[in-house]
Amino acid sequence: MSYITTSDGTDLYYKDWGEGPVVTFSHGWPLSADAWDGQMQFLVGEGFRVIAHDRRGHGRSSQPSGGNDMNGYADDLGAVLDALDITGAALVGHSTGGGEVARYIGRHGTKRVAKAVLIAAVPPIMLVSDTNPEGLPISVFDGLRAGVAGDRSQFYKELALPFYGANREGSNVSEGLLSQFWLWGMQAGSKNAYESIKAFSETDFTDDLKAFDVPALVMHGEDDQIVPIKDAGYKSAQLIPGAEEIYYPGAPHGLTATHQDQINNDLLTFLRK
């Protein structure tokens, strides 16, 4: 397996497939790089080189006690890009991974970046406040923390339902997809997954989004029950200079799986511009 070691000694697993223009993928919580396989295999067939790493504390990466915050995640993405000497990359992030991409650009700039894509991403900020009245109350995130700290196996089984919209009437989400979510969640370290909740819910990415100076695309499902579109996709698109927007009626948070063909084709169109 392929690993790089960060400056604090964390081992990050990554996969690197194909040849051509580079596209990197940053996954959502509490998943792993495998959540991108549908996009990565498709793009390899279209002539791209695709790279995805397991976030620290998730998947096959090591489970360090520290660095479980957006600055740490952004620096880890930077470590992957630096170690592989990547330039001209399109950075794609889903959910928490979208925050990772945004913070990377805000923190490290775009010297290695050609484009950016945020899919059902957590920016600008999820938590409700006087300046963000559309946000979610802290009780929602305290509930996530209680789930991870308690019977996290059952918690992940239940969380998979709204994640993929399987709790909606007429849903045809497979048991395999739901089980896959559970497996990825159980691979994440308990401490890492717990601390990541604060990172994705309370980090303010407003200044990071304003710092984008490359072509950007915002994609979001209109029936996202995890990261509501009104407080995320719509606002992010307004903050990113010149951002393109694609919104999917009825699509859930896990739309990269449930709407895989649509996402792949729209992503390909943007990458080829």
N, C-alpha and C positions, 0 to 999 in steps of 0.2 A: 504494500500500500504506500501511497505518496503522502509525506508529511513535511511541513516546515516547522521550525521552532522559533517562537517569538522571543523578544528581548527579555521577557519575564519567565521564559522557560516553558511556556505552554506549547504543546504539540497540536498543530492544526492539520486535520486530514483534508485533502483536496482531491478532486478528480479533474482531469485535464484531457479532453477528447478533441480530435479532429485538427484540421489545419485551416488557416484563413484568418479573416478579421476576428478579433477576440471579443467574446461576450462573457462577462462574469455574472454569477447569480448569487444573491444573498437571500437565504431562506427565512421563513417565518418561525414564530415561537409556537410550540416547543419542538420543532421538526428538525430535519437535517437536509443536507445537500440532495438527498435522494428525492425530495419533494419536487425537484426541478427536472427529473429524468425525462418527462414528457416533452419539455421544451428543449432540453439539451440534445436528445437523440434526433429530434426534428431538425434543429439548426445545423447539426453536424452534416446531415444529408443535404443541406442547402449551402454547404461550403464555408461554414464558420468553425472557428476554434472556440470551444466552450469550457469554462472553468467554474467550479463551484466548490466551496469549502464548508465543512461543518463548523458552525460557530463554537467558540470556546464553551465547554460544558455541555455540548450537544453532540449527538451522533457518535462518531468515532474519534473525535478530538478529546484531549484530556480535560479533566474537570478541576481547573484551578480554583482556589478560594477567592481570588481577587480578579479585578478587571471585568466584572460582570455588569458593565454599564456601556452607554453608547460611545463614549470616548474609547473605551477598550475595544469594543466591536469594530469601530472605524479604524483603529490602529491595526487590528488584526487583518482587516481587508487590505490595508496598506502594506502589511508585511507580506501577504500573498502576492500582491502586484509587484512589490519590490523584488522578492525572491525569484519570481519568474521573469522579471524585467519586462513587464507588460507595458506597452504604450498604445494609445489610440483605442482603448477599450470602451465598449458599451457596458455600463454598469446597470444591472437589473436587480431590483429588490422587491420582495413581497412582504407585506405586513411589517414585522420588526425589521426584516431585511431592507425594507424601504427606508426606515430610519437610519440604518447602518450606511446605506448609500448616501443619504442626505448629509449625515454627519461627516462622512469621509470627505465629501466635496467641501463642506464648510471648514473642515479642519486641515485638509491636505491639498485642496485646490484641484485643478483639472489637468495638470501636466501629463497625467497618464490616461486621461478620459476624453472620449470623443462624443459620447451620448449618455443619457441617463433615462431609466424607465422606472417608475414607481407603480407597483401593482397592489391595490388594496392596502396601501401603505399607511403607517401610523401617523406620519406628520400631518399637520404642524404640531399638534399636541392633543392627546386624548382626554386628559383630565379636565373636568369642569372647573371654572374659575370665574371671577368677575369679568375678566377680559375674554373668556371662552365659554359663554353661557350654553353653547350647544354641546359641550363636552359631557363625558360620563362621570357620575359621582364616584368618590373614592371607595364607596361600599362595593362597587362592581369589582374593583381590583383587589380589595381586601378579600372578596369571595374567591377570586382566583388564587390568592396566596393561601387561603385556608384549604382549598382543594389540593394544591401541591403539597402542603405540609401534612395533610391528612391522608385519606385513602386516594392517593394520586392515580392509582390504576383505574378505579371506578370513575374518578373525576375526568380523566382523559377520554374514557369511553363515552361519557355524557357530553363532553365538550365537542366531540367530533360531530354531533348532530347539527347544532347551529352553524358550526364552522363550514360545513358543506351544504347547508340548507336541507338536510335530511328530515328536519322537523316540519317542513312545509308540505301542505297537501299536494299530492301528485308527484312527490319526489321519487326519482328512480336511482338514487345514490346506492351503490352496491355495498354489501357487507364487507367486501374486501377492502374498499376504500376507507371505510370507517375503522376497520381493524389495522390498516396500515398507519393511520393517524395515531392510534393507541401505541403501536410498536415504536414509532419514532418518538413519541412523548416519553415512553418508558426508558428509552436510551439516553435521555437528557439527565444530567445530574440534578438531584433534588435541590441542592443549594443554588446551583446555577440557574435552574428554571425559576426558582422562587425570586431570586434577585433580579432576574431579567424583567419581571413584571413591572417593577419600579422604573426600569430603564425605558421600556416601550410606552409606558403610560404617562410618565411625568416629565420626560425630556421635551423641551421646547425647541423645535427645529426651525422656527420662523427665520432666523438669520441665516441658517444653512441653506434654506430654499431660495432665499434672495440672492445667495452667492452663486447660484447656478449660472454658468456662462457658456454652456453647451446645449445643443438641442435636447429637449426633454419631452417625455410622454407620460401622462398620468392616465392609468387605467383603473377602473373601480366598478364593482358590482353594485347595482342600485338596491339590492336586498341584502346587503352586508350586515349581518347581525353582530359581528365582532368588532369591526371598525366602521362605524356608520359613515356613509358617504358624505353626509352634510357637514360633518366636522372634520373630514379628512380629504378625500379626493377633490371636492369642490374648492376647498380653501387652499390646498397645496397648489392647484393649477393657477389660482389667482396670484400666488406669491412667487412662483417660478417665472422668470421673464420669458415670454414667448412660448410657454408650454402648450403642447398639443393635448387634447383630451379625448378619451373614448370611455363611455359609460355603457354598462350592459344591463338592460332591463331584466329583473328577476334573478340576477346572478348573485351567489353567496360570496362569503369571504374566500373560500377555497376555490375560486373560479379558475385557477390554473389547471385544476383537475377536472372540475365539472364542465368547464367550457374550453377544454384544452385546444380543440381545433381552431376556435375563434381567436383565442389568445395567441396561438402560434402564428396564425396568418397575419394578424394585426401587428404583432411584434416583428415579423419578417418584413412587412411593408415599411415599418419605421426604420429598421436597421439598414435597409437597402436605399434609403433616401440619401 
